[in-house]
Amino acid sequence: MSKRRRKGRAVSGWLALDKPEGVTSTRALAEVKRLFDAAKAGHAGTLDPIASGILPIALGDATKTVPFVMDARKVYRFSVRWGTETTTDDAEGAPSAHSDRRPTAAEITAMLGRFTGEIMQAPPAFSAIKIEGERAYDLARGGEPVTTEPRPVCVYRLALVAQPDDDTAVFEAECGKGTYVRALARDLGRALGTCGHVSALRRLAVGPFDEATAVGLSALREIAASEGPAGCDRLLFPIDIALGDIAAVTVGNQAAMRIARGQPVLIRGTQIPPPGPAYAISEGRTIAIGEVAAGEFRPKRVFGQGR
């Protein structure tokens, strides 16, 4: 008779991982899950292998709040190499177009306004979007021609921060959900009458997570080796760090028990939040995500071991 597979610890919370270059987001997630010995884990927003920086990882009940972090603003610093466009719009792809033109700092700065605000952007051929049910990158890797349709994205801020040489420009961008920095580099190069691709990329922040709050894989490995998986728990942020943009509703023990059963509860007191998304707290613990409607809190996702 085979033994039942061990599921791991019931640990919940958010980790701000500083992913190193050369590691896929899937591999980084798997290692974090192993180091925490967590039963459940997920990440909020893939980083390409050549990119480094903030990869928010949710453990346990925090995975139920992943969509809130996915929707958050992201900040990137990236380098664009002028003169060559590639099949992937970054340094991993094969050259696909060339230009001898090199834009000046003044030309670049004058062009940035065209790429700020709500813009239309065609995702790279090598991206995770679906075309007739297939991932674009799977079609591209199979040698099929891939044409992605432009879609609206929001770039809140785009600035030229350095120009180390004529071939290279360094930018910082603050973007909304679905924005591809590789596509920004490609389109900016074309608009400037040249070619361009991302040669280096680092994600500086995702919503509430930034470099000041992040931990690297090497540090995490050291803690797990010396203190065991539970020693890593002190690096976790509470579940509600992902919920900063929605209302909080504090409830008592009786209401908390009803919410745990998926039942709505009346909101008492004078500070009733306006109708819309909200989360419930009881005794300092986040217990559910739901909505406020008609003077009551209606749970949609209940947490088993909130933090």
N, C-alpha and C positions, 0 to 999 in steps of 0.2 A: 504494500500500500504506500503510495507516494506521500511525502510530507506536504502540508499546505505551505505555499510560498509566503514568506514573511513580508508584510506590507510596509514596514517602516514606522517611524514615530509620527504621532499626531501633533505636529508642530505647525503653527500658523504665524504668518507675518510677511513683511516685505524686506528684501535685501537689495541694496543698491550695489550691483557688481560692476567693477571696472574691468570689462572684458579686454584681454590683450589681443594684439594683432595675431593673425594666423590661426585663430580658434573660431570654429563656427558657433553660432548662438545655441544650436542644439547640443553640441558637445559641452559647452559651458554650463548649460542648464543641467545636463545629466551629471556633471561633476558636482555642482552645488547640491543637487538632490542627494547624491551619495554622501557628501561630506556632512550634511545635516542628518542623514539617515531619515529623510522625510518621506512620508507616504505619498504625498502629492506635490507637484511643482509645475509651474508654467512661467513663461516670460512675456513681457509686454513690449513687443516690437523688435523684430529681427535686426541684428547688425551683421553686415557682410563680413566674411572672414578677414579681409584686408583692413577692416575698420577696428578701431579701439574705442573704449569709452563706456558710457553708462548703459547697462543692460539691467533694467529692473526685473527682479525675479520674485514671484509670488509662491509662497509655501502654504499648503493646507487650505484653510478657508479664504485666505487672501486671493486665491485663484478666481474666486467669484467676483472680485473687484478689478480684474485685469482690463475689461473694456474701458473703465474710467481712466486708467493710465494710458491705454492705447490712444485715447482721444486727446491726451494732454499735449501741450506745446513741447517741441524738442529744439535744442540748440546744438548746432554743429560748427566745428571749425574744419575747413577742408582746403586742400591745395588743388589748383587746376593747372594742368600742364598744357600750354598752348602748342598748336602746330599739328596735333594728331588727335583724331577721333578714333574710338575703338568700338568693337562689337558689343562690349558690355558697358561702355561709357566710364570705365575705370581702368586701372593699370593691369588688371587680369586679362583683359580682352585682346584680341588681335587687332592691329591697325586696320582701319577701314576707310580713312580719308586723311589727307595731308594738306597743310597750308604753310606758306613761308611768312605769312603776315603775323606780326606780334603787336597786340594792342598796348597803348600807353596807359598809365595810371589814370590820366584825365579821361580817356575814352571809356575805360572800364567804369569809372565812377559815374560818368554821365549816363551809362546804360542801365545802372542798377535799378532805377525807378521803374523801368519796364518790367522788372521781375519781382516787384514788391507789391503786396496787397493780394487780392484774389486774381489768380492768373490761370490760364489754361495750360496744362502740361500733359504731354504724352509719356507714359511710363517707359522705362528702358525695355528693350526686347527681352533682356535677361532680368525678369522681375517675377514676382509671385502672383501677379494678376492672372485671372482666368480668361481664356479665349475659347468659347464654345466648350466649356467644361474642362479644358486642359490648361495647366500652368504655362505661362509664356516661356519661362526658362526651359521647361521640358521640350517645348516645340523648337526653341532656338538651338538647344543642344543637339536635337535630332536633325539639324540642318534645314528645317523648314523656315521659309520667310515669315517673319512676325511683324505685324503692323498693329500697334496699340493706338486706341482712340484717345485723343486729348480729353482731359477731365478737369474740373475746377479744383484747385488747391489754394491754400493761403500761405503766403510768405510774409510774416509780420515784420521781419527785419533782415536786410542783406547788406553787408558792409565789406569793403576791401580793407583788410587789416595789414597786409604786407605784400611787397613785390620783391622777393629775394633776387630775381634776375629777370631778363626779358622773357624767358620761357615759362615763368611760374608766377602765379598770383595766389595769395592766401585770403580766404573769405571766412566770415562768420555769418550764419543764417539762423533765424528763429522761425520755425515752420509749424504748420498745423498737420493734422493727420493726413497721410497719403502722399505727402510731398517727397519726391525723390531728389536727393542732392546730386546724384549722377546726371539726372535729366537737366537740372539747373546748369551744371557745368557744360553739358552738350549744347543746350539752347543759348547760353550766354556766349559761347564761342561762335556759334553760327551768327548770332545777332551782331557780333563784332567783326564779322567778315573773315573769320578764321575757323580753326577747329580746336576742340578742347576735351579733356577727360579728367576725371578725378584721379589724382596721383597719391593722395593721402587723405584720410578721413577720421575724425574723432568726434564722438558725440559727447558734448559737455554737460547736457542736462536733459532730463525727461520729467516734465511736471515737477513734483516736489523733490526729485532725486537729482543730485549734482555731484561734482567731483569731491566736494568737501565731505560728503556723507558716504562716499563709495569705498569699497574694499576690493582688493585684488585677489585673484585666485591663489597666489602664493601665500598671502597672509592667512587666507581662509584654511589652506592646507595645514599651515603651522599650528593654528588653533585647534583644528580637529585632531591632529596628531598628538598634541600635548594634553588636551583637555577632553577629547572625545566630542561626538556630535553635539551634545548639549552645551558645550562651551561656546559653540558658534551662535547660540540663540541670542546672546547679548548684542549681536550685530543687527538684529531684526528690528524693523519699524512696525508699529501697530497697523492693523488692517485699515483703520480709518484714515491713514495718511493718504490713501488713494481717493478719499471721498471729500476732500477739502472744499470742493465747489458745490456741494449739495447740503441741504439742511440736516441738522442733527435733532433727534427727538429723544428726550430722556424719559424713561418709563420705570415704574416700580416693579416689584417682584411678580405680582399677580398678572400684570399686563405682559411682562416678559414671558411668562409661561404660556399665555395665549399666543403670543407671537411665535414662540418655539413650535407651536402646533400649526402655524401658518394662518392664524386667525387675525382679523383686524382688531384694533383697539382704539377707543376714543382718546383723543389727546386732551389732557386736562391742563388747566392753568391759562394764563393770559397770553403767553408767548406761543401762539399757534403759527407754525410756518405757513407760507403761502402754498397753494396746491402745486405739486410737482415731486420730483425725485427727492428721497430723504433716506436717512439710515437711523436705526434705533439703538440707543445705548441704555444699558441697565447695570448699575453698580460699577460704572467705569469701563464696562465691556461692550464692544460692538456686537450686537446680536442678530442684526438683519438689515438687508437693503430692501427698500420698497418705495412707496409713494404716499404723499399726504393728499387726501381727497375727502371732501365733505366732513372735515373736522376729525378725521381719524387717520391712523397710520395703517397702511395695508402692506403687509410683508410680501415680497416676491422671492427673495433668496435668504434663507435662514442659515446662520452660522452655528456650527456645532461646538466650536471651542474658540470663540472670539477672543480678541486680545486688544 
